[in-house]
Amino acid sequence: MTRRSTDGRSERGGGAPLSRQELVGRFLELRPALARRFAAARSPELRGELGSVTVHQLEVLHGLVAGDVTMSQLARRLDISESAATDVADRLVRQGLAERRSDLRDRRVVVLALSEEGRRIIGRIERQRRKMAESILGALSDAQLRDLLGLIEVMVAGSPPAAAVDPPPAVNPGPQRSEQVEMPEVRHEPGREPIPR
């Protein structure tokens, strides 16, 4: 059984801090619970309105807010094949959430764009997401939220900053062999300073 200490760290029942492996396990336990909190905060009307729109399709719709995309751009963005991207686009067009148009710069190129209905749905989703986030993040102080965002940014970047990495254990290398340095041979002449050769 884990609990939170007074300084916010997870601990075992006896007060000892959790190991790295236990902390990762705790993170994996908490992720679904957080996802359920977000899902529970979504309005039933919006859930009904989204109907059969998948998470993948929502990702595409959110991307289309920034501008129209070709099928090859969509495939790269989703990291899927062009034929799979075309399938996603076809479903969105059938649902009335997106439409195909000729590119204004090159009429031969077809792009996928948000339809008016798609724009309306995304607007509602964005407003709902903000309300959900404000509700859930309301449990945190501004300082805690800043800390959380900093930690998420580190995870998104993929590697911790140098200061956050635990230093490697100190290793005593033992006695070091002294290096021999070549010294120039010195020639002495009577009454003069030595001259290096």
Rosetta blueprint (number, residue, H / E / L):
1 M L
2 T E
3 R E
4 R E
5 S L
6 T L
7 D L
8 G L
9 R L
10 S E
11 E E
12 R E
13 G L
14 G L
15 G L
16 A L
17 P E
18 L L
19 S L
20 R H
21 Q H
22 E H
23 L H
24 V H
25 G H
26 R H
27 F H
28 L H
29 E H
30 L H
31 R H
32 P H
33 A H
34 L H
35 A H
36 R H
37 R H
38 F H
39 A H
40 A H
41 A H
42 R L
43 S L
44 P H
45 E H
46 L H
47 R H
48 G H
49 E H
50 L H
51 G L
52 S L
53 V L
54 T L
55 V H
56 H H
57 Q H
58 L H
59 E H
60 V H
61 L H
62 H H
63 G H
64 L H
65 V L
66 A L
67 G L
68 D L
69 V E
70 T L
71 M H
72 S H
73 Q H
74 L H
75 A H
76 R H
77 R H
78 L H
79 D L
80 I L
81 S L
82 E H
83 S H
84 A H
85 A H
86 T H
87 D H
88 V H
89 A H
90 D H
91 R H
92 L H
93 V H
94 R H
95 Q L
96 G L
97 L L
98 A E
99 E E
100 R E
101 R E
102 S E
103 D L
104 L L
105 R L
106 D L
107 R L
108 R L
109 V L
110 V E
111 V E
112 L E
113 A E
114 L E
115 S L
116 E H
117 E H
118 G H
119 R H
120 R H
121 I H
122 I H
123 G H
124 R H
125 I H
126 E H
127 R H
128 Q H
129 R H
130 R H
131 K H
132 M H
133 A H
134 E H
135 S H
136 I H
137 L H
138 G L
139 A L
140 L L
141 S L
142 D H
143 A H
144 Q H
145 L H
146 R H
147 D H
148 L H
149 L H
150 G H
151 L H
152 I H
153 E H
154 V H
155 M H
156 V H
157 A H
158 G L
159 S L
160 P L
161 P L
162 A H
163 A H
164 A H
165 V L
166 D L
167 P L
168 P L
169 P L
170 A L
171 V L
172 N L
173 P L
174 G L
175 P L
176 Q L
177 R L
178 S L
179 E L
180 Q L
181 V L
182 E L
183 M L
184 P L
185 E L
186 V E
187 R E
188 H L
189 E L
190 P L
191 G L
192 R L
193 E L
194 P L
195 I E
196 P E
197 R L
